[in-house]
Amino acid sequence: MILWYLKDRKYSVKDAVSKLSKAIRWRHEFGVSELSEESIKSVAETRKAYVHDFLDVNGRPVLIVDASKHIPGEFEQYEDEKLCVFMIEKALSKLPSGKQEILAVIDLRGFRTQNADIKFLTFVFDALYYYYPRRLSQVLFVDAPFIYRPVWELIKPLVKSYASLVRFCSAKTVKEEYFAAETVPPNFK
């Protein structure tokens, strides 16, 4: 864990210790160690986010988000936040030896303006930036509808350096470039 923060802070021990201390405090306050399948059961049943059973072709655990299933206000924001953190933790727990990063696939097919949730996205990006530095290798935005482009322009400044990890692509690209035929996620077959 210390190495993630050192790399993230360009090996400045002082900055890394500061950021790590904040992350440890946040993990305690948020209750990361108390999260379980049971504690996120109702929101997880929506299948708006899950960790794929197989690694991608590069040996990375895959976190899949179906953005069209996120309906702001359907659950308390804290419930969505718990699901997010639980899924990140679950994906990280599947890292093979020697790997440190996960792949996030954001499926935007069916995304509409009513699915947009800037407050939740701010939480997600802050969590990734402050508490899970350098844990994402790439974020795929799949089949982004026209309406998503203005939303992306709004959130792009929030993601800071993570914006360079984003790739807009098609479901076909995900299927063909990121998975072997037998490991393609069901919603991309």
N, C-alpha and C positions, 0 to 999 in steps of 0.2 A: 504494500500500500504506500509506503514511504517513497518508493521509487517513482510511482505515478506523479506524486506531488513535486518531487525534485525535477523530473522531466518537464512537467507543466510550468514550473517557475524557472526554467532554464538553469537549473542546478544552483539557484540561490537558496542556501540553507535557511536563512532568515525568512524569506518569503514562503518557502515550502512549509516550514514549521507553522507559520501563521495560518496558512490556508488549511493545513492538515488539522490544526487545533480547532478551527471553525467547523470543519467537516465532522470531527469526532463529536463535538458539542451538538451539531445538527442531528447526527445519527441517533444520539441519545434522546434529544428532545422530540424528534419525529417518531421514535420508537421503531427504528428499522429492525432491530433484533427481535421484536415482538410480532412482526408481520408474518403471516402464514396463509396457506391456501384458504383456511376457514375465515380469516379476518378480511379477506377481499372477495369472498365467494359471490356475493350478490352482484357486484360490479363486474367481476370476471366472467360471469355467466353471459354477459352481453357479447363476449368474444371480440370486443373492440381492440383488445391487445392480448397477445399470447407469445410465448416462446416456442418457436418451431422445434419439432422433435429431432431434426437433423441439422448438421452444420452445413454451411455453404461450401462451394468448391474450394475456397481458400481456408477452410478449417475454422471458420468463425461461427459462434452461436448467433442465431438470428432472432431478433425481436420484431414481430410483425404487428403493425397497427392498422386497423381498418377505420380510417377517419370518418367514414359515412355513418358509423355506429356510435360516434361520440355526439351526444345531445346535451349541450350545456344545461344544467339545472335538473337533469334526470336523476342525478345523484348529488349528494353534497360534494363540494369541491374537494374536501379532504379525502373522500372515498376514492375519487379519481386519482388524487395524488398518491394515495397508498397503493393503488393498482400499478401506477407508473413505477414507483420505487420497487415494489415487489418484483415486477417483471424485469427491471434492470438487474436487480440482485440475482434473480433466477437465471438470466442469460449469462451473467458473469460467473455464476457457479458452474456453468457448463463449459467454461474455457478449457481447452486441452492444454496440456503441459507446453510451455513455450509461447503460448498465445496470450495477448493481453487486451485485445479489442473485440468488440462485437459489431455486427452489421444490423442496422435498423432499416426496415422496409415499411414505408408509410404508403399504404394503399389508398389512393385518392379517387378511385373510381366510385362514383356516386356521391362525392363530396359536394355539399351545397353551403350556401352562406349560413344556414341555421346550424351547421356543424362547427363553424368557426368559434374559437374560444381563446381569445388573446390572453386572458388571465391564466388559464391553464397552461397555455404554451409558454408563458413567461416562467411559470413554475418548472416546467420540463427543462427549458434551456438553462435556467439558473441551477437546477439540480445537476445537470450534466456538466456545466462549466465549473461550479464550485465544489461539488461533492463526488463527482465521477470524472475527474479530468483525464483526458487522453484514453478514454475507454471505448469511444466510438471510432471505428475505422472509416465508416462510410454511412451515409443516410441516403436511401433511395426514395425519391418522391415519384410514385408510380401513377402514370396516366393522369397527371394533374389537369383538371378542367380549367377552362379559361378563367373562371371566377377565382381560382386559386392564386393566379399570378399577382393580383393586387394584395392578397393576404400575405403572400411570401414577401413582397416588398415592405410590408409593415413589420413583419417579424424578423427579417434579415438582420437589421441592426442589433437585435436582441441576442442573436446567436454568436456574435463576435467572430472569433477565428473559426468556429465550426461551420460557417457558411461555405468554406472551401471543401468541406466533406460532402456537400450535397450534390447529388446527381439526379436530374430529371430524366426519367426513362419510361419505357412502356412495360406492360405486364409480360410481353413476349421477351423483352430484353432480360427481365428478372429470371424468367424461366430458362432461357437459353444460356445466359452468361454466368449465373450465380448458383445454379443447382444442377446436379446430375439428374437424369430422367427419373430415377426412382426416389429422389429426395425433394422434388418440387412440392412446395406447400399446396394443399388442396385447392385453395382459392386462386392459384395461378396455373392450374393444369388446363 
